[in-house]
Amino acid sequence: MNYDVFNGDADGLCALHQLRLAKPVKAELVTGVKRDIKLLDRVQAGTGDRVTVLDISLDSNRSRLMQLLEAAVHVEYFDHHYAGEIPRHINLVSHIDVSADVCTSILVDRSLEGRFRLWAVVAAFGDNLGQSARLLAKSMGLAESQTEQLARLGKYLNYNGYGDNVDDLHFHPVKLYEEMKPYPDPFDFIARSTAFNLLAVGFRDDMSMAGSLLPLSEDPSHAAYLLPDAPWARRVVGVFANKLATDHPSRAHAVITPTRYGDYAVSVRAPIAKPEGADVLCMKFETGGGRKAAAGINRLPMDELDRFLAIFAEQFD
């Protein structure tokens, strides 16, 4: 039995897509919304089974990972989030790099020696790694217009991953992966898939509402935005944070959204000019984690908002 476990955002989708274009297998797909990261808890694998993990933190899944390894499950792990100590185990093959300029799809691209690199470009743009994406695009000899098409696709795929649960999304990540699966070339997906057009319309409509928002707090080094309690706001939180980061590369940003559970979800972007510290900040909170340039807190109690804002300001002053 094979299991493919992947984050439901652009990076997770494109990493899986590249890997299975090169190495097709029949597998049970395990995924969820972008913030649904403890996905290994859902994997009921046994002796001799194979699990491929893409774009979820090893540290957040450490306990279940060790259980699987000790049960003689073979695990291959691709990721760029904070991992902590990487276990040394005969059943584990790890491709983990937490550098600020890589994403999981770039790690898969390296493993496949560039066979489906166009999808790695898409993923890097989706993860707001514009410089890395453009370097990959340049290596492929893409025209600027082609590069911009892939950038839009990356944004749309990433946008689809955000929500309290899959009911907030335009497409369940498994459904979106199935839509991508027939297309080795992302330009064909853009030209032929109805999913691309539906995401483009949703993205445009949601971002138009986000464009009218004013910051909760703002100074030259950092700004925080509090979004309303609405499905469109939960969908747009990631791409809105990325847009703020791109528009103001010397400033850190926090985008805060009320959840259906009576608390907040927080997305943090370190300044693009100095892409570090987001993970350090978010890991000071119980459900926080991520990577140096971009991180988040899944469940911030409402009475901790002022504390978060104070630590956020201190981190990026």
Contacts in CASP RR format, 6 or more apart in sequence:
PFRMAT RR
TARGET T0000
AUTHOR 0000-0000-0000
METHOD contacts of the structure
MODEL  1
MNYDVFNGDADGLCALHQLRLAKPVKAELVTGVKRDIKLLDRVQAGTGDR
VTVLDISLDSNRSRLMQLLEAAVHVEYFDHHYAGEIPRHINLVSHIDVSA
DVCTSILVDRSLEGRFRLWAVVAAFGDNLGQSARLLAKSMGLAESQTEQL
ARLGKYLNYNGYGDNVDDLHFHPVKLYEEMKPYPDPFDFIARSTAFNLLA
VGFRDDMSMAGSLLPLSEDPSHAAYLLPDAPWARRVVGVFANKLATDHPS
RAHAVITPTRYGDYAVSVRAPIAKPEGADVLCMKFETGGGRKAAAGINRL
PMDELDRFLAIFAEQFD
1 28 0 8 1.000
1 45 0 8 1.000
1 46 0 8 1.000
1 49 0 8 1.000
1 50 0 8 1.000
2 25 0 8 1.000
2 26 0 8 1.000
2 27 0 8 1.000
2 28 0 8 1.000
2 49 0 8 1.000
2 50 0 8 1.000
2 51 0 8 1.000
2 52 0 8 1.000
3 27 0 8 1.000
3 28 0 8 1.000
3 30 0 8 1.000
3 43 0 8 1.000
3 45 0 8 1.000
3 49 0 8 1.000
3 50 0 8 1.000
3 51 0 8 1.000
3 52 0 8 1.000
4 16 0 8 1.000
4 20 0 8 1.000
4 27 0 8 1.000
4 28 0 8 1.000
4 29 0 8 1.000
4 30 0 8 1.000
4 52 0 8 1.000
4 54 0 8 1.000
5 30 0 8 1.000
5 31 0 8 1.000
5 39 0 8 1.000
5 40 0 8 1.000
5 42 0 8 1.000
5 43 0 8 1.000
5 51 0 8 1.000
5 52 0 8 1.000
5 53 0 8 1.000
5 54 0 8 1.000
5 56 0 8 1.000
6 12 0 8 1.000
6 13 0 8 1.000
6 15 0 8 1.000
6 16 0 8 1.000
6 29 0 8 1.000
6 30 0 8 1.000
6 31 0 8 1.000
6 39 0 8 1.000
6 53 0 8 1.000
6 54 0 8 1.000
6 55 0 8 1.000
6 56 0 8 1.000
6 173 0 8 1.000
6 177 0 8 1.000
7 13 0 8 1.000
7 31 0 8 1.000
7 32 0 8 1.000
7 34 0 8 1.000
7 37 0 8 1.000
7 39 0 8 1.000
7 54 0 8 1.000
7 55 0 8 1.000
7 56 0 8 1.000
7 104 0 8 1.000
8 31 0 8 1.000
8 32 0 8 1.000
8 33 0 8 1.000
8 34 0 8 1.000
8 36 0 8 1.000
8 55 0 8 1.000
8 161 0 8 1.000
8 173 0 8 1.000
8 176 0 8 1.000
9 34 0 8 1.000
9 55 0 8 1.000
9 126 0 8 1.000
9 127 0 8 1.000
9 157 0 8 1.000
9 158 0 8 1.000
9 160 0 8 1.000
9 161 0 8 1.000
9 162 0 8 1.000
10 122 0 8 1.000
10 123 0 8 1.000
10 125 0 8 1.000
10 126 0 8 1.000
10 127 0 8 1.000
10 154 0 8 1.000
10 155 0 8 1.000
10 157 0 8 1.000
10 158 0 8 1.000
11 55 0 8 1.000
11 103 0 8 1.000
11 104 0 8 1.000
11 105 0 8 1.000
11 123 0 8 1.000
11 126 0 8 1.000
11 127 0 8 1.000
11 158 0 8 1.000
12 54 0 8 1.000
12 55 0 8 1.000
12 104 0 8 1.000
12 105 0 8 1.000
12 123 0 8 1.000
13 123 0 8 1.000
13 157 0 8 1.000
13 173 0 8 1.000
13 176 0 8 1.000
13 177 0 8 1.000
13 180 0 8 1.000
14 105 0 8 1.000
14 119 0 8 1.000
14 120 0 8 1.000
14 122 0 8 1.000
14 123 0 8 1.000
14 154 0 8 1.000
14 157 0 8 1.000
15 54 0 8 1.000
15 55 0 8 1.000
15 78 0 8 1.000
15 104 0 8 1.000
15 105 0 8 1.000
15 107 0 8 1.000
15 108 0 8 1.000
15 123 0 8 1.000
16 54 0 8 1.000
16 177 0 8 1.000
17 116 0 8 1.000
17 119 0 8 1.000
17 177 0 8 1.000
17 180 0 8 1.000
17 181 0 8 1.000
18 105 0 8 1.000
18 108 0 8 1.000
18 109 0 8 1.000
18 112 0 8 1.000
18 115 0 8 1.000
18 116 0 8 1.000
18 119 0 8 1.000
18 120 0 8 1.000
19 52 0 8 1.000
19 54 0 8 1.000
19 78 0 8 1.000
19 108 0 8 1.000
19 111 0 8 1.000
19 112 0 8 1.000
20 27 0 8 1.000
20 181 0 8 1.000
21 115 0 8 1.000
21 116 0 8 1.000
21 119 0 8 1.000
21 184 0 8 1.000
22 112 0 8 1.000
22 115 0 8 1.000
22 116 0 8 1.000
27 52 0 8 1.000
29 174 0 8 1.000
29 177 0 8 1.000
30 39 0 8 1.000
30 42 0 8 1.000
30 43 0 8 1.000
31 39 0 8 1.000
31 173 0 8 1.000
31 174 0 8 1.000
31 177 0 8 1.000
32 39 0 8 1.000
32 166 0 8 1.000
32 172 0 8 1.000
32 173 0 8 1.000
33 161 0 8 1.000
33 162 0 8 1.000
33 163 0 8 1.000
33 164 0 8 1.000
33 165 0 8 1.000
33 166 0 8 1.000
33 168 0 8 1.000
33 169 0 8 1.000
33 173 0 8 1.000
34 158 0 8 1.000
34 161 0 8 1.000
34 162 0 8 1.000
34 163 0 8 1.000
34 238 0 8 1.000
35 162 0 8 1.000
35 163 0 8 1.000
35 265 0 8 1.000
35 296 0 8 1.000
35 298 0 8 1.000
37 56 0 8 1.000
37 57 0 8 1.000
37 60 0 8 1.000
37 61 0 8 1.000
37 298 0 8 1.000
38 56 0 8 1.000
38 60 0 8 1.000
38 61 0 8 1.000
38 64 0 8 1.000
39 53 0 8 1.000
39 56 0 8 1.000
39 61 0 8 1.000
40 51 0 8 1.000
40 53 0 8 1.000
40 56 0 8 1.000
40 61 0 8 1.000
40 64 0 8 1.000
40 65 0 8 1.000
40 68 0 8 1.000
41 61 0 8 1.000
41 64 0 8 1.000
43 51 0 8 1.000
43 64 0 8 1.000
43 68 0 8 1.000
45 51 0 8 1.000
45 68 0 8 1.000
45 71 0 8 1.000
45 73 0 8 1.000
46 68 0 8 1.000
46 71 0 8 1.000
46 72 0 8 1.000
46 73 0 8 1.000
47 71 0 8 1.000
47 72 0 8 1.000
47 73 0 8 1.000
48 72 0 8 1.000
48 73 0 8 1.000
48 74 0 8 1.000
49 73 0 8 1.000
49 74 0 8 1.000
50 73 0 8 1.000
50 74 0 8 1.000
50 75 0 8 1.000
50 76 0 8 1.000
51 68 0 8 1.000
51 73 0 8 1.000
51 74 0 8 1.000
51 75 0 8 1.000
51 76 0 8 1.000
52 75 0 8 1.000
52 76 0 8 1.000
52 78 0 8 1.000
53 61 0 8 1.000
53 65 0 8 1.000
53 75 0 8 1.000
53 76 0 8 1.000
53 77 0 8 1.000
53 78 0 8 1.000
53 79 0 8 1.000
54 78 0 8 1.000
54 79 0 8 1.000
54 104 0 8 1.000
54 108 0 8 1.000
55 78 0 8 1.000
55 79 0 8 1.000
55 80 0 8 1.000
55 81 0 8 1.000
55 103 0 8 1.000
55 104 0 8 1.000
55 105 0 8 1.000
56 79 0 8 1.000
56 81 0 8 1.000
57 79 0 8 1.000
57 81 0 8 1.000
57 82 0 8 1.000
57 83 0 8 1.000
57 289 0 8 1.000
57 290 0 8 1.000
58 65 0 8 1.000
58 77 0 8 1.000
58 79 0 8 1.000
58 81 0 8 1.000
58 83 0 8 1.000
58 84 0 8 1.000
58 86 0 8 1.000
58 94 0 8 1.000
58 96 0 8 1.000
59 81 0 8 1.000
59 82 0 8 1.000
59 83 0 8 1.000
59 84 0 8 1.000
60 81 0 8 1.000
60 289 0 8 1.000
62 87 0 8 1.000
65 75 0 8 1.000
65 77 0 8 1.000
65 87 0 8 1.000
65 92 0 8 1.000
66 87 0 8 1.000
68 75 0 8 1.000
68 91 0 8 1.000
69 75 0 8 1.000
69 87 0 8 1.000
69 89 0 8 1.000
69 91 0 8 1.000
69 92 0 8 1.000
72 91 0 8 1.000
73 91 0 8 1.000
74 91 0 8 1.000
74 93 0 8 1.000
75 91 0 8 1.000
75 92 0 8 1.000
75 93 0 8 1.000
76 92 0 8 1.000
76 93 0 8 1.000
76 94 0 8 1.000
76 95 0 8 1.000
77 92 0 8 1.000
77 93 0 8 1.000
77 94 0 8 1.000
77 95 0 8 1.000
77 96 0 8 1.000
78 95 0 8 1.000
78 96 0 8 1.000
78 104 0 8 1.000
78 107 0 8 1.000
78 108 0 8 1.000
78 111 0 8 1.000
79 95 0 8 1.000
79 96 0 8 1.000
79 104 0 8 1.000
79 107 0 8 1.000
80 96 0 8 1.000
80 97 0 8 1.000
80 98 0 8 1.000
80 99 0 8 1.000
80 102 0 8 1.000
80 103 0 8 1.000
80 104 0 8 1.000
80 106 0 8 1.000
80 107 0 8 1.000
80 291 0 8 1.000
81 98 0 8 1.000
81 279 0 8 1.000
81 289 0 8 1.000
81 290 0 8 1.000
81 291 0 8 1.000
82 98 0 8 1.000
82 279 0 8 1.000
82 283 0 8 1.000
82 289 0 8 1.000
82 290 0 8 1.000
82 291 0 8 1.000
83 96 0 8 1.000
83 98 0 8 1.000
86 94 0 8 1.000
86 96 0 8 1.000
95 107 0 8 1.000
95 108 0 8 1.000
95 110 0 8 1.000
95 111 0 8 1.000
96 107 0 8 1.000
97 107 0 8 1.000
98 291 0 8 1.000
98 292 0 8 1.000
100 275 0 8 1.000
100 276 0 8 1.000
100 291 0 8 1.000
100 292 0 8 1.000
100 293 0 8 1.000
101 129 0 8 1.000
101 131 0 8 1.000
101 132 0 8 1.000
101 275 0 8 1.000
102 129 0 8 1.000
102 132 0 8 1.000
103 123 0 8 1.000
103 124 0 8 1.000
103 127 0 8 1.000
103 129 0 8 1.000
103 132 0 8 1.000
104 123 0 8 1.000
105 119 0 8 1.000
105 120 0 8 1.000
105 122 0 8 1.000
105 123 0 8 1.000
105 124 0 8 1.000
105 127 0 8 1.000
106 120 0 8 1.000
106 123 0 8 1.000
106 124 0 8 1.000
106 129 0 8 1.000
106 132 0 8 1.000
106 136 0 8 1.000
108 120 0 8 1.000
109 116 0 8 1.000
109 117 0 8 1.000
109 120 0 8 1.000
109 136 0 8 1.000
114 120 0 8 1.000
116 184 0 8 1.000
117 136 0 8 1.000
117 139 0 8 1.000
117 140 0 8 1.000
118 140 0 8 1.000
118 150 0 8 1.000
118 185 0 8 1.000
118 186 0 8 1.000
118 187 0 8 1.000
119 186 0 8 1.000
120 136 0 8 1.000
121 133 0 8 1.000
121 136 0 8 1.000
121 137 0 8 1.000
121 140 0 8 1.000
121 142 0 8 1.000
121 147 0 8 1.000
121 150 0 8 1.000
121 186 0 8 1.000
122 150 0 8 1.000
122 153 0 8 1.000
122 154 0 8 1.000
122 157 0 8 1.000
122 186 0 8 1.000
123 154 0 8 1.000
123 157 0 8 1.000
124 130 0 8 1.000
124 132 0 8 1.000
124 133 0 8 1.000
124 136 0 8 1.000
125 133 0 8 1.000
125 150 0 8 1.000
125 151 0 8 1.000
125 153 0 8 1.000
125 154 0 8 1.000
125 155 0 8 1.000
126 133 0 8 1.000
126 151 0 8 1.000
126 154 0 8 1.000
126 155 0 8 1.000
126 157 0 8 1.000
126 158 0 8 1.000
126 242 0 8 1.000
127 158 0 8 1.000
127 294 0 8 1.000
128 242 0 8 1.000
128 245 0 8 1.000
128 246 0 8 1.000
128 269 0 8 1.000
128 293 0 8 1.000
128 294 0 8 1.000
129 293 0 8 1.000
130 151 0 8 1.000
133 147 0 8 1.000
133 150 0 8 1.000
133 151 0 8 1.000
134 147 0 8 1.000
137 146 0 8 1.000
137 147 0 8 1.000
137 150 0 8 1.000
142 150 0 8 1.000
146 187 0 8 1.000
149 187 0 8 1.000
149 190 0 8 1.000
150 186 0 8 1.000
152 200 0 8 1.000
153 186 0 8 1.000
153 189 0 8 1.000
153 190 0 8 1.000
153 196 0 8 1.000
155 203 0 8 1.000
155 239 0 8 1.000
155 242 0 8 1.000
156 196 0 8 1.000
156 199 0 8 1.000
156 200 0 8 1.000
156 203 0 8 1.000
157 176 0 8 1.000
157 199 0 8 1.000
158 238 0 8 1.000
158 239 0 8 1.000
158 242 0 8 1.000
159 199 0 8 1.000
159 202 0 8 1.000
159 203 0 8 1.000
159 206 0 8 1.000
159 235 0 8 1.000
159 236 0 8 1.000
159 238 0 8 1.000
159 239 0 8 1.000
160 169 0 8 1.000
160 170 0 8 1.000
160 171 0 8 1.000
160 173 0 8 1.000
160 176 0 8 1.000
160 199 0 8 1.000
160 235 0 8 1.000
161 169 0 8 1.000
161 173 0 8 1.000
161 235 0 8 1.000
162 168 0 8 1.000
162 169 0 8 1.000
162 234 0 8 1.000
162 235 0 8 1.000
162 236 0 8 1.000
162 237 0 8 1.000
162 238 0 8 1.000
162 239 0 8 1.000
163 169 0 8 1.000
163 231 0 8 1.000
163 234 0 8 1.000
163 235 0 8 1.000
163 237 0 8 1.000
164 234 0 8 1.000
164 259 0 8 1.000
164 260 0 8 1.000
164 261 0 8 1.000
164 265 0 8 1.000
165 260 0 8 1.000
166 172 0 8 1.000
166 173 0 8 1.000
168 231 0 8 1.000
168 234 0 8 1.000
168 235 0 8 1.000
169 235 0 8 1.000
170 198 0 8 1.000
170 199 0 8 1.000
170 202 0 8 1.000
170 235 0 8 1.000
171 179 0 8 1.000
171 195 0 8 1.000
171 198 0 8 1.000
171 199 0 8 1.000
176 195 0 8 1.000
179 189 0 8 1.000
179 193 0 8 1.000
179 195 0 8 1.000
180 189 0 8 1.000
180 193 0 8 1.000
180 195 0 8 1.000
183 189 0 8 1.000
183 192 0 8 1.000
183 193 0 8 1.000
189 195 0 8 1.000
189 196 0 8 1.000
190 196 0 8 1.000
203 239 0 8 1.000
205 232 0 8 1.000
206 232 0 8 1.000
206 235 0 8 1.000
206 236 0 8 1.000
207 236 0 8 1.000
207 239 0 8 1.000
207 240 0 8 1.000
207 243 0 8 1.000
209 232 0 8 1.000
209 233 0 8 1.000
209 236 0 8 1.000
210 227 0 8 1.000
210 233 0 8 1.000
210 236 0 8 1.000
210 240 0 8 1.000
213 225 0 8 1.000
213 227 0 8 1.000
214 225 0 8 1.000
215 223 0 8 1.000
215 224 0 8 1.000
215 225 0 8 1.000
216 224 0 8 1.000
216 225 0 8 1.000
216 226 0 8 1.000
216 256 0 8 1.000
216 309 0 8 1.000
217 223 0 8 1.000
217 224 0 8 1.000
217 309 0 8 1.000
217 313 0 8 1.000
218 224 0 8 1.000
219 313 0 8 1.000
220 250 0 8 1.000
220 251 0 8 1.000
221 250 0 8 1.000
221 251 0 8 1.000
221 252 0 8 1.000
221 271 0 8 1.000
221 316 0 8 1.000
221 317 0 8 1.000
222 251 0 8 1.000
222 252 0 8 1.000
222 253 0 8 1.000
222 254 0 8 1.000
222 312 0 8 1.000
222 313 0 8 1.000
222 316 0 8 1.000
222 317 0 8 1.000
223 244 0 8 1.000
223 248 0 8 1.000
223 251 0 8 1.000
223 252 0 8 1.000
223 253 0 8 1.000
223 254 0 8 1.000
224 253 0 8 1.000
224 254 0 8 1.000
224 255 0 8 1.000
224 256 0 8 1.000
224 309 0 8 1.000
224 312 0 8 1.000
225 240 0 8 1.000
225 244 0 8 1.000
225 253 0 8 1.000
225 254 0 8 1.000
225 255 0 8 1.000
225 256 0 8 1.000
226 256 0 8 1.000
226 257 0 8 1.000
227 233 0 8 1.000
227 234 0 8 1.000
227 236 0 8 1.000
227 237 0 8 1.000
227 240 0 8 1.000
227 255 0 8 1.000
227 256 0 8 1.000
227 257 0 8 1.000
227 258 0 8 1.000
228 258 0 8 1.000
229 257 0 8 1.000
229 258 0 8 1.000
233 257 0 8 1.000
234 257 0 8 1.000
234 259 0 8 1.000
234 265 0 8 1.000
237 255 0 8 1.000
237 257 0 8 1.000
237 265 0 8 1.000
237 267 0 8 1.000
238 255 0 8 1.000
238 267 0 8 1.000
240 255 0 8 1.000
241 253 0 8 1.000
241 254 0 8 1.000
241 255 0 8 1.000
241 267 0 8 1.000
241 268 0 8 1.000
241 269 0 8 1.000
241 294 0 8 1.000
242 269 0 8 1.000
242 294 0 8 1.000
244 251 0 8 1.000
244 253 0 8 1.000
244 255 0 8 1.000
244 269 0 8 1.000
245 251 0 8 1.000
245 253 0 8 1.000
245 269 0 8 1.000
245 270 0 8 1.000
245 271 0 8 1.000
245 272 0 8 1.000
246 272 0 8 1.000
249 271 0 8 1.000
249 272 0 8 1.000
249 273 0 8 1.000
250 271 0 8 1.000
250 272 0 8 1.000
250 273 0 8 1.000
251 271 0 8 1.000
252 268 0 8 1.000
252 269 0 8 1.000
252 270 0 8 1.000
252 271 0 8 1.000
252 278 0 8 1.000
252 312 0 8 1.000
252 315 0 8 1.000
252 316 0 8 1.000
253 268 0 8 1.000
253 269 0 8 1.000
254 266 0 8 1.000
254 267 0 8 1.000
254 268 0 8 1.000
254 269 0 8 1.000
254 308 0 8 1.000
254 309 0 8 1.000
254 312 0 8 1.000
255 266 0 8 1.000
255 267 0 8 1.000
256 264 0 8 1.000
256 265 0 8 1.000
256 266 0 8 1.000
256 300 0 8 1.000
256 305 0 8 1.000
256 308 0 8 1.000
257 264 0 8 1.000
257 265 0 8 1.000
257 266 0 8 1.000
257 267 0 8 1.000
258 264 0 8 1.000
259 265 0 8 1.000
259 299 0 8 1.000
261 299 0 8 1.000
262 302 0 8 1.000
263 299 0 8 1.000
263 300 0 8 1.000
263 301 0 8 1.000
263 302 0 8 1.000
264 297 0 8 1.000
264 299 0 8 1.000
264 300 0 8 1.000
264 301 0 8 1.000
264 302 0 8 1.000
264 305 0 8 1.000
265 296 0 8 1.000
265 297 0 8 1.000
265 298 0 8 1.000
265 299 0 8 1.000
265 300 0 8 1.000
266 282 0 8 1.000
266 296 0 8 1.000
266 297 0 8 1.000
266 300 0 8 1.000
266 308 0 8 1.000
267 294 0 8 1.000
267 296 0 8 1.000
268 278 0 8 1.000
268 281 0 8 1.000
268 282 0 8 1.000
268 294 0 8 1.000
268 295 0 8 1.000
268 296 0 8 1.000
268 297 0 8 1.000
268 312 0 8 1.000
269 278 0 8 1.000
269 293 0 8 1.000
269 294 0 8 1.000
270 276 0 8 1.000
270 277 0 8 1.000
270 278 0 8 1.000
270 292 0 8 1.000
270 293 0 8 1.000
270 294 0 8 1.000
270 316 0 8 1.000
271 316 0 8 1.000
272 293 0 8 1.000
275 292 0 8 1.000
275 293 0 8 1.000
276 292 0 8 1.000
276 293 0 8 1.000
277 292 0 8 1.000
277 295 0 8 1.000
277 315 0 8 1.000
277 316 0 8 1.000
278 290 0 8 1.000
278 291 0 8 1.000
278 292 0 8 1.000
278 293 0 8 1.000
278 294 0 8 1.000
278 295 0 8 1.000
278 296 0 8 1.000
279 289 0 8 1.000
279 290 0 8 1.000
279 291 0 8 1.000
279 292 0 8 1.000
279 295 0 8 1.000
280 315 0 8 1.000
281 295 0 8 1.000
281 311 0 8 1.000
281 312 0 8 1.000
281 315 0 8 1.000
281 316 0 8 1.000
282 288 0 8 1.000
282 289 0 8 1.000
282 290 0 8 1.000
282 295 0 8 1.000
282 296 0 8 1.000
282 297 0 8 1.000
283 289 0 8 1.000
283 290 0 8 1.000
283 295 0 8 1.000
284 311 0 8 1.000
285 297 0 8 1.000
285 300 0 8 1.000
285 304 0 8 1.000
285 308 0 8 1.000
286 299 0 8 1.000
287 297 0 8 1.000
287 298 0 8 1.000
287 299 0 8 1.000
287 300 0 8 1.000
288 295 0 8 1.000
288 296 0 8 1.000
288 297 0 8 1.000
288 298 0 8 1.000
289 295 0 8 1.000
289 296 0 8 1.000
289 297 0 8 1.000
290 296 0 8 1.000
297 308 0 8 1.000
300 308 0 8 1.000
END
